[in-house]
Amino acid sequence: MVCDTVTRSEIINIVHAFRDSISPGPDNIGPKLLKFTLGDLIEPLVYIYYLSFGTGCVPDSFKIAKVNSYF
Protein backbone atom coordinates (compact mmCIF):
# COMPACT_ATOMS: atom_id res chain seq x y z
CA MET A 1 0.00 0.00 0.00
CA VAL A 2 1.33 3.43 -0.92
CA CYS A 3 0.07 6.67 0.62
CA ASP A 4 0.90 10.16 -0.49
CA THR A 5 2.08 12.77 1.98
CA VAL A 6 -0.63 14.12 4.25
CA THR A 7 -1.05 17.88 3.96
CA ARG A 8 -2.31 20.47 6.40
CA SER A 9 -5.11 21.45 4.01
CA GLU A 10 -6.34 17.85 3.74
CA ILE A 11 -6.60 17.51 7.50
CA ILE A 12 -8.26 20.91 7.85
CA ASN A 13 -10.83 20.06 5.16
CA ILE A 14 -11.60 16.69 6.74
CA VAL A 15 -11.97 18.09 10.25
CA HIS A 16 -14.22 20.94 9.09
CA ALA A 17 -16.43 18.38 7.31
CA PHE A 18 -17.14 16.56 10.60
CA ARG A 19 -20.69 16.91 11.84
CA ASP A 20 -20.74 18.50 15.28
CA SER A 21 -23.37 16.02 16.45
CA ILE A 22 -21.21 12.89 16.13
CA SER A 23 -19.82 11.22 19.24
CA PRO A 24 -16.16 11.34 20.25
CA GLY A 25 -13.90 8.49 19.21
CA PRO A 26 -11.70 6.31 21.43
CA ASP A 27 -9.59 9.37 22.27
CA ASN A 28 -12.71 11.03 23.76
CA ILE A 29 -12.17 14.15 21.63
CA GLY A 30 -15.38 15.33 19.97
CA PRO A 31 -15.60 17.19 16.67
CA LYS A 32 -16.41 20.56 18.27
CA LEU A 33 -13.30 20.44 20.45
CA LEU A 34 -11.14 19.29 17.55
CA LYS A 35 -12.40 22.13 15.34
CA PHE A 36 -11.85 24.66 18.13
CA THR A 37 -8.25 23.54 18.80
CA LEU A 38 -7.26 22.67 15.23
CA GLY A 39 -4.96 25.68 14.88
CA ASP A 40 -2.82 24.37 17.75
CA LEU A 41 -3.10 20.70 16.80
CA ILE A 42 -2.56 20.80 13.04
CA GLU A 43 1.23 20.40 13.07
CA PRO A 44 1.26 17.48 15.55
CA LEU A 45 -1.55 15.81 13.56
CA VAL A 46 0.36 16.15 10.28
CA TYR A 47 3.44 14.69 11.96
CA ILE A 48 1.53 11.76 13.50
CA TYR A 49 -0.13 10.86 10.18
CA TYR A 50 3.19 11.25 8.35
CA LEU A 51 4.91 8.85 10.76
CA SER A 52 2.01 6.42 10.72
CA PHE A 53 1.85 6.19 6.93
CA GLY A 54 5.63 6.28 6.56
CA THR A 55 6.30 3.42 8.98
CA GLY A 56 3.13 1.45 8.29
CA CYS A 57 2.31 1.45 12.01
CA VAL A 58 -1.30 2.34 12.63
CA PRO A 59 -2.79 2.35 16.15
CA ASP A 60 -5.35 -0.40 16.67
CA SER A 61 -8.01 2.17 17.59
CA PHE A 62 -7.62 3.69 14.08
CA LYS A 63 -8.52 0.32 12.55
CA ILE A 64 -11.94 0.13 14.20
CA ALA A 65 -15.00 1.60 12.55
CA LYS A 66 -18.62 1.74 13.57
CA VAL A 67 -20.75 1.15 10.52
CA ASN A 68 -24.46 1.92 10.64
CA SER A 69 -26.80 0.03 8.42
CA TYR A 70 -29.72 1.95 6.96
CA PHE A 71 -31.50 -1.13 5.65
N, C-alpha and C positions, 0 to 999 in steps of 0.2 A: 504494500500500500504506500502510495506517495501522496504527501500533503504539501501544498504550497505554504509559504510563509503567512502567518496570521498578521493582519494589519490592525492598527488602531481603529481605522474607520469601519472595518468589518465588525469588530467587537461592539463599537458604539451603535452601529445600525441594528445589530442583533438585540442588544440590551434595550434599546428604545422601542423595539417591536414587541417586547414582552407586555402582556396584559397585566395591569396592576392587580387584578383580582385573583391571579393564580397563587397557589400556596408556595411557601419556601421549599427549597430542596433539602438534601441531607446536610447541607452546611447551615441551615436555618436562616438563610439570608433571602428575604423576599424581594420581589421585583422593585417595589417602591424604594427600599433602602439601597439597592444596587444602583438604581437610576440616580438617586440623590448623591451617592458617593463615587460615582463613576469617574469624575475628574481626578480624584485621588487614587483610584484603584486601576486605572487603565494601563499604566506601565507595568505594574506587577502582573496583571492579567495577561498582557501580551507576552511577558517573559515566561509565565507558567505554561501557556499554550505552546509557545515556541519550544520549550524544553520537552514538554510532553510529546509533541509530534516529532521532534528531532530524535528523541531517544526511543520512542515507541512505548514508553511507560505511561499508562493511563490509569488513574486511580479507579478502583473497583466501583466507587459510587458514581463515576461518570459513565459506567457501562450499564447502569440500571435505568430503565424508562418505564413510566406508567402510561399505558396505552388504554384509552377509553374507546369502547365500542359503541357506535351509534346505531347498531342494528337491533 
